Amino acid sequence: MIIDMHVHPGFYEEISGNTEELEFRKKAMGWDLMSKFPVELTRTQMKFSGVDKLVLLPLDLTTQMGGYVVSNEEIRNMMDIAPDLFYGFASVDPYREDAIEVLEYAFKDLRLMGLKLNPSKQGFYPADPMMDKLYEKCIQYNKPIMFHAGMSWEPNCLMKYSQPLNFEEVALKYPELRFCLAHFGWPWIYDTTALILKYPNIYTDTSMLYMDSPELFLNEIMKKQLGPLWIENNLKDKVMFGSNNPRFRTARIKRGLDSIDWRPATKAKILGGNAVKFLGLEV
């Protein structure tokens, strides 16, 4: 099974009927030139690129901006509309007074599969003690966390909160908490490499900002900057396919990964096997 672990579902027609909400998403995320589209288009694109599942990521910005970049309920709605296509995560603004209740509802009642947090956008350091209750709730339900890490194009999004080494204390304090440092923590890819090598509970994904083409950029990162055998010999169990759709299309990032000369077993882990383990779907 091939799984794109990093998709922002801001423009599906089925959850984009409210013009004000759509404009809020565009403003919050810097998506000004994008427009809504039907789920069936995604189905066709996934079939073309050979991708089986997309993991949908919302973002709760209640105290920062007064709204959501897709709500937890909308994620559940998309999963119900196309259960063959979508897995879904929750998000919660950690500054909300009812944050733990929101997360409990998302896991228990909405049956969402993990938690999406963006320290840069939501304005917190990962090791802040206020986060402990959320981490403990994830452990209680055996749910992983997808953290934004590294650079972001989004407005009002400070990189200082999401530098990869900021997450080390969390990994040490909560060894049973699985979490992913998205975007390979780019540009701090060596820090991310050190963390996923050292800590069994830390993963990363491939949703990096490419400068030229997915093929050129991903080969440069995975085979040159990291060394030709680093992934094959040491990191193949900790890297997951992620696109950062809609900013970068799923098919384009997969095309870039397909161009890398990895052993079939390594590629199978990165394109889906590691995600199955991360999501807790192993039988």
C-alpha positions as CSV (number, residue, x, y, z in Angstrom):
1,M,0.0,0.0,0.0
2,I,1.3,3.4,-1.0
3,I,0.4,6.2,1.4
4,D,1.0,10.0,1.1
5,M,1.4,11.0,4.8
6,H,1.2,14.8,4.2
7,V,-1.9,16.3,2.6
8,H,-3.7,19.5,3.5
9,P,-7.3,19.1,2.3
10,G,-8.2,22.8,2.0
11,F,-9.9,22.7,-1.4
12,Y,-12.2,19.7,-1.7
13,E,-15.5,20.9,-2.9
14,E,-17.3,18.8,-0.4
15,I,-15.9,20.9,2.5
16,S,-15.4,24.2,0.6
17,G,-19.0,25.5,0.3
18,N,-18.5,28.4,2.7
19,T,-16.7,31.2,0.9
20,E,-15.6,32.9,4.1
21,E,-14.0,29.7,5.4
22,L,-12.3,29.1,2.1
23,E,-10.8,32.7,2.1
24,F,-9.7,32.1,5.7
25,R,-7.8,29.0,4.6
26,K,-6.1,30.9,1.7
27,K,-5.1,33.7,4.0
28,A,-3.8,31.5,6.8
29,M,-1.8,29.2,4.5
30,G,-0.7,31.4,1.7
31,W,-2.8,29.5,-0.8
32,D,-4.0,32.5,-2.7
33,L,-3.8,31.1,-6.2
34,M,-5.5,27.8,-5.5
35,S,-9.2,26.8,-6.0
36,K,-11.5,24.1,-5.0
37,F,-11.9,20.8,-6.9
38,P,-14.0,17.5,-6.5
39,V,-12.9,14.4,-4.8
40,E,-13.2,12.4,-8.0
41,L,-10.4,14.4,-9.5
42,T,-8.2,13.3,-6.6
43,R,-9.3,9.7,-7.2
44,T,-8.2,10.0,-10.8
45,Q,-4.9,11.5,-9.9
46,M,-4.2,8.8,-7.3
47,K,-5.0,6.1,-9.7
48,F,-2.7,7.6,-12.3
49,S,0.2,7.9,-9.8
50,G,-0.4,4.6,-8.1
51,V,-1.1,6.0,-4.6
52,D,-3.6,4.2,-2.4
53,K,-4.2,6.5,0.5
54,L,-3.8,10.1,1.5
55,V,-3.5,11.2,5.1
56,L,-5.5,14.5,5.6
57,L,-4.1,17.1,8.0
58,P,-6.2,19.9,9.5
59,L,-5.0,22.8,11.6
60,D,-6.7,24.5,14.6
61,L,-5.8,28.2,14.8
62,T,-8.6,29.2,17.2
63,T,-6.5,31.4,19.5
64,Q,-4.1,32.7,16.8
65,M,-6.6,33.6,14.0
66,G,-10.1,32.6,15.2
67,G,-10.7,29.6,13.0
68,Y,-9.5,26.4,11.4
69,V,-7.7,25.4,8.3
70,V,-10.2,22.5,8.0
71,S,-11.8,21.3,11.2
72,N,-11.6,17.9,12.7
73,E,-15.3,17.3,11.8
74,E,-14.6,18.2,8.2
75,I,-11.7,15.6,8.2
76,R,-14.2,13.0,9.5
77,N,-16.6,14.0,6.8
78,M,-14.0,13.5,4.1
79,M,-13.1,10.1,5.5
80,D,-16.8,9.1,5.3
81,I,-17.2,10.4,1.8
82,A,-14.3,8.4,0.5
83,P,-13.1,5.8,3.0
84,D,-11.2,4.1,0.3
85,L,-9.0,7.2,-0.3
86,F,-8.5,8.9,3.0
87,Y,-7.1,8.6,6.5
88,G,-7.5,11.6,8.7
89,F,-5.7,13.3,11.6
90,A,-7.1,15.7,14.2
91,S,-5.6,19.1,15.2
92,V,-6.0,21.1,18.4
93,D,-4.8,24.6,19.3
94,P,-2.7,23.9,22.5
95,Y,-3.7,27.3,23.9
96,R,-7.4,26.5,24.0
97,E,-8.8,26.0,27.5
98,D,-10.7,23.0,26.2
99,A,-7.7,21.5,24.2
100,I,-7.7,18.2,26.0
101,E,-11.5,17.8,25.6
102,V,-11.3,18.6,21.8
103,L,-8.6,16.0,21.4
104,E,-10.5,13.4,23.4
105,Y,-13.5,13.9,21.2
106,A,-11.4,13.7,18.0
107,F,-9.9,10.3,19.0
108,K,-12.9,8.7,20.8
109,D,-15.9,10.0,18.9
110,L,-14.6,11.1,15.5
111,R,-12.1,8.2,15.4
112,L,-9.3,10.2,13.9
113,M,-6.0,8.5,13.5
114,G,-3.4,11.0,14.9
115,L,-2.7,14.6,15.8
116,K,-1.3,17.3,13.6
117,L,0.5,20.2,15.3
118,N,2.5,23.1,13.8
119,P,4.7,24.8,16.4
120,S,5.6,27.6,14.0
121,K,2.1,28.5,13.1
122,Q,0.5,27.8,16.5
123,G,3.4,29.5,18.3
124,F,4.8,27.0,20.8
125,Y,8.0,25.1,21.6
126,P,7.5,21.3,21.5
127,A,8.9,20.8,25.0
128,D,6.7,23.4,26.6
129,P,5.1,21.8,29.7
130,M,1.6,22.8,28.5
131,M,2.0,20.2,25.7
132,D,2.4,17.3,28.2
133,K,-1.4,16.7,28.5
134,L,-1.8,16.4,24.7
135,Y,1.2,14.1,24.4
136,E,-0.2,11.9,27.2
137,K,-3.6,11.7,25.5
138,C,-1.9,10.6,22.3
139,I,-0.1,7.9,24.2
140,Q,-3.4,6.8,25.9
141,Y,-5.0,6.3,22.5
142,N,-1.9,5.1,20.8
143,K,-2.1,7.9,18.2
144,P,1.0,9.4,16.5
145,I,1.7,13.1,16.0
146,M,2.6,14.8,12.7
147,F,4.7,17.9,13.6
148,H,5.6,20.6,11.2
149,A,9.4,20.9,11.3
150,G,11.8,23.3,9.5
151,M,10.8,26.0,7.1
152,S,7.3,27.0,6.1
153,W,6.0,29.3,3.3
154,E,3.0,30.2,5.4
155,P,2.7,33.8,6.7
156,N,3.3,34.5,10.4
157,C,5.1,31.2,10.8
158,L,8.4,31.5,12.7
159,M,11.0,28.8,12.0
160,K,12.5,29.1,15.5
161,Y,9.8,27.0,17.0
162,S,10.2,24.1,14.6
163,Q,13.9,23.6,14.4
164,P,14.4,19.8,14.7
165,L,16.5,19.8,17.8
166,N,13.6,21.4,19.7
167,F,11.8,18.0,19.5
168,E,14.6,16.0,21.2
169,E,13.3,16.5,24.8
170,V,9.9,15.2,23.7
171,A,11.4,12.1,22.3
172,L,13.4,11.5,25.4
173,K,10.5,12.2,27.8
174,Y,7.9,10.2,25.9
175,P,9.7,7.2,24.2
176,E,6.4,5.5,23.6
177,L,5.0,8.5,21.6
178,R,5.5,8.1,17.8
179,F,6.0,11.4,16.0
180,C,7.1,12.6,12.6
181,L,9.2,15.6,11.9
182,A,7.6,16.7,8.6
183,H,9.5,18.1,5.6
184,F,12.7,16.3,6.7
185,G,13.1,19.4,8.9
186,W,14.5,21.1,5.9
187,P,16.8,23.0,5.8
188,W,18.1,21.3,9.0
189,I,18.3,17.8,7.3
190,Y,21.4,16.7,9.3
191,D,19.7,17.5,12.6
192,T,16.7,15.5,11.5
193,T,18.9,12.6,10.4
194,A,20.6,12.5,13.8
195,L,17.2,12.5,15.6
196,I,15.7,9.7,13.5
197,L,18.9,7.7,13.8
198,K,19.1,8.1,17.6
199,Y,15.4,7.9,18.7
200,P,13.2,4.9,17.7
201,N,10.0,6.9,18.1
202,I,11.0,9.7,15.6
203,Y,10.1,9.5,11.9
204,T,10.3,12.0,9.1
205,D,8.7,12.6,5.7
206,T,9.7,13.7,2.2
207,S,7.5,16.7,1.8
208,M,10.3,19.1,1.2
209,L,10.3,22.4,-0.7
210,Y,12.0,21.5,-4.0
211,M,13.8,24.3,-5.9
212,D,14.0,22.8,-9.4
213,S,12.2,19.5,-10.0
214,P,11.2,16.7,-7.6
215,E,13.6,14.4,-9.4
216,L,16.6,16.7,-9.2
217,F,15.9,17.9,-5.7
218,L,15.1,14.5,-4.0
219,N,18.1,12.8,-5.6
220,E,20.3,15.7,-4.4
221,I,19.0,15.3,-0.8
222,M,18.7,11.6,-0.6
223,K,21.8,10.5,-2.5
224,K,24.3,13.4,-2.3
225,Q,23.7,15.6,0.7
226,L,22.9,12.5,2.9
227,G,25.4,10.2,1.2
228,P,24.5,7.5,-1.3
229,L,23.8,4.7,1.2
230,W,22.6,6.6,4.3
231,I,19.0,5.8,3.6
232,E,19.6,2.2,2.5
233,N,21.8,1.3,5.4
234,N,20.6,3.4,8.3
235,L,17.4,5.3,7.7
236,K,15.1,3.2,5.5
237,D,12.8,2.4,8.4
238,K,12.2,6.0,9.5
239,V,11.4,7.9,6.3
240,M,7.8,8.2,4.9
241,F,6.4,9.5,1.6
242,G,4.8,12.9,2.1
243,S,4.0,15.4,-0.6
244,N,2.7,18.6,1.1
245,N,-0.3,18.6,-1.3
246,P,-1.8,21.0,-2.5
247,R,1.3,23.1,-2.5
248,F,3.1,20.2,-4.2
249,R,1.0,17.5,-6.0
250,T,1.2,13.9,-4.7
251,A,2.1,12.6,-8.1
252,R,5.0,14.9,-8.5
253,I,6.7,14.0,-5.2
254,K,6.1,10.3,-5.9
255,R,7.6,10.7,-9.3
256,G,10.7,12.2,-7.7
257,L,11.0,9.3,-5.2
258,D,10.5,6.8,-8.0
259,S,13.5,8.3,-9.8
260,I,15.9,7.4,-6.9
261,D,17.9,4.3,-7.3
262,W,16.9,2.5,-4.1
263,R,16.5,-1.2,-3.6
264,P,12.8,-2.3,-4.1
265,A,12.5,-3.2,-0.4
266,T,13.7,0.2,0.7
267,K,11.4,2.0,-1.7
268,A,8.4,-0.1,-0.5
269,K,9.1,0.9,3.1
270,I,9.4,4.6,2.3
271,L,6.3,4.7,0.0
272,G,4.0,2.9,2.5
273,G,5.4,0.3,4.8
274,N,6.8,2.8,7.3
275,A,3.5,4.7,7.3
276,V,1.6,1.5,8.1
277,K,3.8,1.1,11.2
278,F,3.7,4.8,12.1
279,L,-0.1,4.8,11.9
280,G,-0.5,1.6,14.0
281,L,-2.1,-0.3,11.2
282,E,0.2,-3.4,11.4
283,V,-1.7,-6.6,11.9
